[in-house]
Amino acid sequence: MGRYSVFSLMKNALSYHENWQAAWHSPKPKKHYDVIIIGGGGHGLATAYYLAKEHGITNVAVVEKGYLGGGNTARNTTIIRSNYLWDEASQLYELSMKLWEGLSQELNFNVMFSQRGVLNLGHSLQDMRDIARRVNANRLNGIDGEVLGVAEIQKIVPLLNCSPTSRYPVLGASWQPRGGTARHDAVAWGYARAAAAMGVDLIQQCEVSGIRTSAGKVVGVETSQGFIGAPKVGCVVAGNSGVVAAMAGMRLPIESRPLQAMVSEPLKPCLDTVVMSNAVHGYISQSDKGDLVIGAGVDQYNGYGQRGSFHVIEHTMQAICELFPAFSRVRMNRQWGGIVDTCPDACPIVSKTSVQGLFFNCGWGTGGFKATPGSGYVFADTVAHDRPHPLAEAFTIDRFTSGALIDEHGAAGVAH
């Protein structure tokens, strides 16, 4: 390293970020935009980015009540996979997986996407029948997947307790090698920087308090920074979707619940894949920093709190310690909760609504983070063309009146 490079590194290290160039500008809102996106998380920022990149719509505002990526995007366990059961869901998540695979290059921002593989454990004969069915369905859709026996699992995860006398005996697993993890805040920052570079306004600390309509059409939103007009408004607010829908006089078929997670003290590398178990409602991976990232199931009650119930953590810890006895003396550093909104069929809503120009993207349950690129891509197309993207046609809100539901409870995640 040359003398100038060393000097530059030292100068930036001691500047406390004071002289760093801003990754995106923070403008005051204009009076009118072509599109307003409510929600500055991963899905909302991805929607704005693809509106600009794929459809040339750059007069876009993303309005966020807090800071970008500070909601559920910052409160998840970062697991990425596409091995869902039904054609409609698996094809949407597979689009997302393919976008993940080139996302760092496309955004010119390292989102730390790591294809370390995802194991879904089976603990009963019924689990294994469900796993075989799902893997076969995946492979028919061109999605990678294998059914593994105990010996193969033990080679991938030597620390996993595969004893036949364990409390949760492992009989096998599904294995998606292309699955893995990514850095959640880097995903939000990458999309934000790329969208802003194309002219999108990112407006933080701007809480939406109302959706203004006239003659059945949306005309804009009331915010803490005043009224902002737009003929199209896309709502991507995760666990608060029902609250925002009520501002337009709508009631969505979703329930919002706390979903908890926790991380341990840092350890030396010992777990290089993701291990999930629907039966015990727990999943675990190890971050690049060395912490064990552990997720639990949703709480049994509806609510918007981010604390959750202690018995959920207790149950998850018992299950993780049974699966990984070596982790029993590892100390936990912190615990948190997010708010997930779930639909009756464990699939999302990506849809126009009865109010012209008003669109909703919600109901992802525990699968929101993994869907980020694909969700933004199809939602941007839906908003731009005022009709569902082909991969989003099955996820319109109309399915709850037509009865054309997509039951993904078995494959959607441990929380359902």
Protein Blocks (a to p, Z undefined) as FASTA:
>chain_A
ZZklmmmmmmmmmnnomlpccfbdcddddfbdfbdcehjafklmmmmmmmmmmnopabbc
dddfbbghilmmlmcghiacfbdfblmlmmmmmmmmmmmmmmmmmnopaehiacebpadd
dfbfklmmmmmmmmmmmmmnopacddddfklmmmmmmmlccbfkbmbdcfbdcddfkgcc
ddfklmmmmmmmmmmmnopacdehiacfbdcdeehiafbdcdfebpaddfbdcddehjmm
mmmmmmnopacdbdddddddddddddddfbfcdcddfklopaddddfkopacddddddfb
dcjbfnbpfklmmmmmmmmmmmmmmlmmpccfbdcdddddddfkopacddddfbehiacd
ehkljmlmmmmmmmmmmmmmmmmnopacfklmmmcfklmmnopacdfklmnomkZZ
